[in-house]
Amino acid sequence: MAQTEYGDYSGWSEANSGLQVEDIQDTQFVKIFADKYILPYLQLTSPPKRAQLQEKGYKNGIYNYTPPHYYYYFAELVNGTTLIFANNGDGTTGIVRMFIIMIDINGGSGENRFGHDIFPIMFNSQNGFFTLGENMSDDVVLQKCASGNAMFYCTELLKRNGWEINDKYPW
């Protein structure tokens, strides 16, 4: 829907114009991106907010990924899913390489582990939305997901299975 309204993904990085390095480090860029291109098209339980993981029920951060004291931008959907927006970039220069949208299918109440109840989708203006492993074989994606060390690939496995957890899913 946002692509219909705002055009090709390649122009979406314009949300960064005019921001300072401090804004990039402090989730401001993520907020601008989410508020403009993602959240207007979803049903939320309350307005999204900037918070630390521990404030939102992620007492130990997200397993094997990040400490609980970092700030993120949270949006809670009416179906119980929480979207956690982050950026992957250079906090020194303010260059954002991509956004990460972590989709937590049961909010902060579950295991909070990638591949179990959190599934990341990335975005950049060159590729649009993507998952890790898109150019890999089914066997390689399954192996990476099942290894426990590369669980970002589990999102690609779900995507290939029509966004359903089936019998082949390792968890």
Wavefront OBJ file of the C-alpha trace (Angstrom):
o trace
v 0.000 0.000 0.000
v 2.812 2.448 0.817
v 4.423 1.685 -2.519
v 1.225 2.759 -4.285
v 1.176 5.996 -2.305
v 4.908 6.825 -2.218
v 6.286 5.112 -5.301
v 9.286 2.862 -5.779
v 11.313 1.811 -2.735
v 14.399 3.568 -4.058
v 12.979 6.927 -2.980
v 12.055 5.881 0.525
v 15.438 6.796 2.008
v 14.482 10.460 1.710
v 13.074 10.159 5.220
v 16.698 10.500 6.363
v 17.191 13.991 4.950
v 17.858 16.651 7.548
v 18.555 14.286 10.451
v 21.676 14.488 12.570
v 23.860 11.564 13.706
v 22.222 11.760 17.155
v 18.809 11.204 15.549
v 20.047 8.064 13.809
v 21.455 6.732 17.071
v 18.295 7.571 19.007
v 15.693 5.781 16.819
v 14.406 8.998 15.206
v 15.115 7.724 11.682
v 13.387 4.420 12.463
v 10.364 6.301 13.796
v 10.102 8.427 10.652
v 10.339 5.357 8.424
v 7.816 3.291 10.418
v 5.344 6.150 10.869
v 5.349 7.014 7.188
v 5.664 3.722 5.308
v 4.478 0.892 7.594
v 2.257 1.795 10.519
v -0.505 3.777 8.769
v -1.542 0.535 7.060
v -1.839 -1.564 10.246
v -4.305 -1.757 13.124
v -2.522 -0.820 16.346
v -3.690 -1.182 19.944
v -2.080 2.131 20.932
v 0.290 4.698 19.471
v 3.782 3.312 18.840
v 6.518 4.326 21.233
v 10.237 4.459 21.697
v 11.312 2.188 24.538
v 13.950 -0.155 25.800
v 13.381 -3.871 25.407
v 13.117 -4.390 29.166
v 10.356 -1.749 29.402
v 8.279 -3.769 26.938
v 8.622 -7.130 28.680
v 11.869 -8.324 27.089
v 13.666 -8.756 30.404
v 16.746 -10.403 28.902
v 16.753 -8.591 25.581
v 16.143 -10.742 22.557
v 17.860 -14.068 23.025
v 21.295 -14.209 21.423
v 20.969 -10.801 19.769
v 20.889 -7.635 21.789
v 20.942 -6.344 25.355
v 17.728 -5.052 26.944
v 18.919 -1.457 27.441
v 19.037 -0.445 23.744
v 16.198 1.723 22.461
v 13.819 0.574 19.725
v 10.524 1.719 18.260
v 7.608 -0.543 19.233
v 4.187 -0.978 17.657
v 1.640 -3.407 19.072
v -0.929 -4.840 16.676
v -4.491 -5.791 17.607
v -3.719 -9.495 17.007
v -1.058 -9.555 19.777
v 1.933 -9.231 17.460
v 4.587 -6.674 18.326
v 6.712 -4.981 15.670
v 10.124 -3.860 16.876
v 11.824 -1.415 14.530
v 15.588 -0.927 14.513
v 18.199 0.296 12.107
v 21.484 -1.218 11.101
v 23.867 1.560 10.361
v 26.873 3.535 11.295
v 26.223 5.514 14.454
v 29.318 7.610 13.746
v 28.386 8.954 10.319
v 24.617 8.582 10.515
v 24.445 6.339 7.454
v 21.683 3.775 7.790
v 22.308 0.649 5.716
v 18.966 -0.994 6.391
v 15.995 -1.195 8.696
v 15.192 -4.329 10.630
v 11.585 -5.044 11.506
v 11.458 -7.764 14.138
v 8.037 -9.404 14.131
v 7.314 -10.919 17.532
v 4.279 -13.140 17.084
v 3.388 -13.169 20.796
v 4.687 -9.841 22.089
v 7.175 -9.867 24.951
v 5.609 -12.898 26.606
v 7.215 -15.785 24.707
v 10.740 -17.117 24.371
v 11.843 -13.991 22.500
v 14.177 -15.945 20.260
v 14.790 -15.509 16.575
v 13.313 -18.382 14.633
v 11.007 -19.327 17.510
v 8.712 -16.365 18.035
v 10.625 -13.449 16.497
v 11.073 -13.207 12.744
v 13.040 -10.323 11.195
v 12.406 -8.707 7.841
v 14.893 -6.206 6.494
v 14.421 -3.179 4.260
v 16.760 -0.988 2.265
v 16.113 1.315 -0.652
v 18.039 -0.920 -3.074
v 16.144 -4.166 -2.392
v 12.921 -3.127 -0.697
v 11.762 -5.681 1.860
v 13.813 -8.863 2.049
v 14.738 -11.812 4.230
v 18.143 -13.400 4.626
v 18.595 -16.474 2.473
v 16.424 -15.457 -0.472
v 19.067 -16.647 -2.946
v 19.884 -19.899 -1.152
v 18.528 -23.390 -1.688
v 15.811 -24.800 0.559
v 18.309 -27.204 2.143
v 20.763 -24.430 3.033
v 18.039 -22.182 4.483
v 16.662 -25.077 6.558
v 20.159 -25.994 7.759
v 20.921 -22.405 8.797
v 17.577 -22.016 10.557
v 17.979 -25.326 12.405
v 21.581 -24.605 13.439
v 20.557 -22.166 16.133
v 23.346 -19.798 15.074
v 21.768 -18.190 12.010
v 18.146 -17.916 13.017
v 17.498 -14.791 10.924
v 17.168 -17.334 8.094
v 14.073 -18.849 9.705
v 12.009 -15.965 8.322
v 12.947 -17.043 4.794
v 11.935 -20.613 5.630
v 8.513 -19.397 6.777
v 8.152 -17.248 3.680
v 8.817 -20.276 1.442
v 6.169 -22.241 3.352
v 3.463 -19.630 2.775
v 4.119 -17.951 6.145
v 3.081 -21.107 8.004
v 4.987 -23.236 10.480
v 4.680 -26.735 9.053
v 6.170 -30.159 9.828
v 9.506 -29.261 8.166
v 10.040 -26.341 10.515
v 12.857 -27.206 12.972
v 11.366 -25.700 16.119
l 1 2 3 4 5 6 7 8 9 10 11 12 13 14 15 16 17 18 19 20 21 22 23 24 25 26 27 28 29 30 31 32 33 34 35 36 37 38 39 40 41 42 43 44 45 46 47 48 49 50 51 52 53 54 55 56 57 58 59 60 61 62 63 64 65 66 67 68 69 70 71 72 73 74 75 76 77 78 79 80 81 82 83 84 85 86 87 88 89 90 91 92 93 94 95 96 97 98 99 100 101 102 103 104 105 106 107 108 109 110 111 112 113 114 115 116 117 118 119 120 121 122 123 124 125 126 127 128 129 130 131 132 133 134 135 136 137 138 139 140 141 142 143 144 145 146 147 148 149 150 151 152 153 154 155 156 157 158 159 160 161 162 163 164 165 166 167 168 169 170 171
